[in-house]
Amino acid sequence: MIKTLIFDFGAIFINLDKAGATKKLLDMIGADALPEAAISVNTLYEQGLLSTEEFLQFYTDNFPEVSQTEIRDTWNSILLEFPKERLEFLKTLAQDKTYELILLSNTNALHIDHIKEQVPFYEEFKSQFDGFYLSHEIELRKPNADIYQYVLKQHQTKAEHCLFIDDTKANTDAAAALGIHVWNLDETTQDITQLFDLKSKLF
């Protein structure tokens, strides 16, 4: 029996422009592919192991023609709109109280600060959850097993009682390997508001 719903944030609630943001970043630094050093820095920043200042400093040190403002704007360009109907769907779930609701997101301080500025109902959104875990705050990151184990321990629940919803297959595969039920949501054809239309296929 599913007792807990664990949601990703990006592409589940807030829309993302992954391809567009990647192209802007590559154009900004004048590269065809992101250097390994940049990938490592991005990962460390997302896991809260680098400060925003250190993150920005890496880019200005390695790409001196780029300003910190350009880096911030390009970095945040991945974030699009947050459809209000998804908030309403979440509020209905929270009011119903059938499931414990948890958010588990790989994100970073710059993105969250931007979301707080651009999404007027961010605090209302956050308040619907029984647990709200951002990778840069807990210093753990999907798809590493320890982040899922951390959430299970925090909420004293079992993997088989949880459904995890994420748009990244590596993340849902890692959760499934621990016995967690998963929905690898395809944001091009599916929406989180369809959860209970698909319920019989998921749990």
Disulfide bonds with the S-S distance in Angstrom:
none
